[in-house]
Amino acid sequence: MLATRRIVVDAITSPPSGSAAQRIEAELRRAIISMAHPPGSRLSEQDIAATYGVSRQPVREALIGLARTRLVEILPQRGTVVVKISTRKMMEGRFVREAIETAVARRAAESFDPAARVRIDDLLDLQQKVAQRNDHTAFQRYDELFHIALAEGAGCAMAWQAVSDIKAHMDRACHLTLTNAETMLELVEQHRAIMAAVDACNPAAAAEAMHCHLREILRALPKVEAEHPDLFE
């Protein structure tokens, strides 16, 4: 159990592997989602290169990658700007994600890898702890790791790859909804409900629990938009 927990902790604390451009893209993506780079802010190739101790070429590649997922817009002669949150894009992403992840939950209830099930128990315990201390950034990372582990345990790792890019627009809005520990703890309980249905080998209940979980943003969105109109298109 300790070894499993160590692996989970390493997954959140270790820098991403890959090329310099990939690592920078992942770091900037997290900063954009956590609002460290809020909508409307400008990203300087020179400043980012200095921060990471690299040339401007991998930074340029990282920004192009972020532009593909429409988190930034590269403006000729004006630089790169973090785009505002698009409710339309977010809702489209949520629709696609729900279609994929409810199918993953259904498959998980039909057959699930025991090692992944142990890993998920650890993730849920850790997610509850960071929620209790109101750590938004760690909470969102553990949330992502839960969904990754669920897909892997169901033998659907490629399904998560399909979700990962489109969920970025949802993630920014979700970050704004994590206003207190109580809100985050409710989401942990929703994760536990998904796994209870998986453990009961009830595909319909697992799909419904995932459906309810991913629709939580619909309830919170109007309030978030009203409180942060400058962050939305």
N, C-alpha and C positions, 0 to 999 in steps of 0.2 A: 504493500500500500504506500509506503514512504517513497519507494522508487517511482511509482506512478505519479504521486503528487509532485515529485521533483521534475518529472518530464513536463507536467502541466505548467508548473511555474516557469521552467525554462522557455516554454512556448510563448509566454507573455513577456518575458524580460530579455530574451536574446534578440539581437538585431536580425533582420531578415537576411537570408542568403541570396546569392545571385550577383549580377553585375552591379557596378556603382550606380548606374542609371536606375536599375530595378530597386535597389535599396533606398535611393533618394526618393523615387516615386512613392514607395510604400510609406516612408516617413512623412512626406508632404501630404499624402492622402489622409493619414491619421490626423495630421495637424489641421487639415481643412474640415474633417468630420467633427473634430473636437472644438472647432471654432477658434483655435489658436490663430488660424488665418481665416477671418470671417468673410462672408460674402461681400464683394466689392473691393477687397484689399488687393494690392498689387504685389506680385512676386518678382523679385529682381534676380536674374540669372547670376549676376556678379556677387550679390550678397549670399545667395544659396551656395555658390561654389566656394566662397570663403568659409562659410560655416562648416562645410563638409570636407574642406581641404582637397578639392578636386578641380579639374579644369571646367570650363563652361560647357563642353560637349556633353558629358553625361547629364548635366543639369538640363540642358536643352532637350535631350532624349526623354528625361523624366517628365518634363512639362508637356511634351507631345503626347506621352502616354496618358497624362491626366486630362488633356484636351479630348482624347478619344472617348473617355468616359464622361465628358462634358462637365467636369468639375472646375475647369479653368477655360478661359478663352484667350487665345493668343492673338493680339491685335497688332497688325503691321505698324511699325514706327511708334507704337504706344506701349508695348510690353505685354505682360501676362496678368490677367485679372481673374480672381476667384469669382465664379459666377454666383448669382443669387439663387436661392432655392426655388425651383420650379415645382409648384404643386402638381401641375399636369404630368411632368416627368416622374415625380415621386409616386403618383397614383398609378401610372403605367408600370413602374418598377414593382410596386406592391402587388399589382395584379399578377404579373409574371411570377414573382417570387412565391405568392400563395399557391399558384397552380403547381409549381415544382415541389415546394416543400410539403404540401399536404400529401402529394404522391409519395414523397420520401417517408413521411410519418406512417402512411399506410403500409409501405413496404417494410419498415422497421418493425411494425407489429406482427408481420408475417414471419420474419426471420431477422435475428439481430446477433451480432458478434459479441460474445461474453466479455472479451477484453475491452471493447469499446464501452460496454455497459458499466464496467468498473471505472473507467476513465470519466464517464459522465457523472457518476456519483461524486467524484473528487471535484469536478468542475462546478457542480451545483453548490457544493459546500463552500468552495472558494468564492463563487459569485455571491452567495449570501453574506459572506464576511465582508467583502468590499462594499456591498450595498449598505450594510449596517454602519460602515464608516463613511458612507456618502462619497465614495470614490468613483466618479462618473466614468473616467477614462478606463480604469481597470475593469469596471463593470461591463462596458461595451465590448472590450476585448474578450472577456470570458463568455459573454453572450454569443459572440461570433464563434468561439471555440466550441461551445455547446452545439451549435447548428452544424459545424464541420464534423464533430464527432458523431452526431446523429446520422448524417449522410454516409460517413465512412462505415459506421456500424451496420447500416442497412445495405451496404454494398453499392452505394450510389455516389461515390466521391465525385464523379464527373458532374453530378447535379449541382453540387455546391459551386464548382467552377463556373457553371452557367449563371448562378445567382450572384456571385461575388462582385461583379462590375455594376450590375444594375441596382444593387442595394445601396450604393454609395449615397444616392439622393435621399433615400429613406433614412439612412444613418444620421445625416445632418439634422433632419427634423426630429428624429428620435432623441438625439442628444439634448435638444431643447426641452423635451418632455421629462427628462430625468431630473426633476427639480428637488427631490428629496429621497431619503432612504425608503420611505413607505412605498413610493411609486416603483422603485427598483425591486423591492421585496415582492410586490405583486407579480412582477414579471418572472421572478424566480419561481414562484408558486405555479405560474402558467407552464414553465418548463417542467416542473415536477408532475403536473397533470398530464403532459404529453407522455412522459416516461411511464407514468402509472398505466396509461392505456397500452403502451408498448409492452410493458411487463405482463399485462393481462391478455396479450395476444388478441387485441380487439382493434382491427384496422379502421373500422368506421369511427370509433371513439378517438383514436389517435389522430386521424385526419381532422375531426371536428375540433379537437383541442388545439391543433396547429392553426386551424382556420381562425379560431377565436383569438389566439395569441397574435397573429399577424394583422388582425383587424383592430388591435388596440390603438394603433396610430390614428385611425379614423375618428375615434372618440376624442383624442387629445388635440388633433390638428387645428380646429377652429380657434381654440384658446391660444395656441402657440402663435398662429398667424396674427391674431389681434394684439398679442403682447410684443411681437417682434416684426412689425410691418416692414421695417427697413431691410430685413434679411431675405425677404421673399420678392419674387418678380411681381 
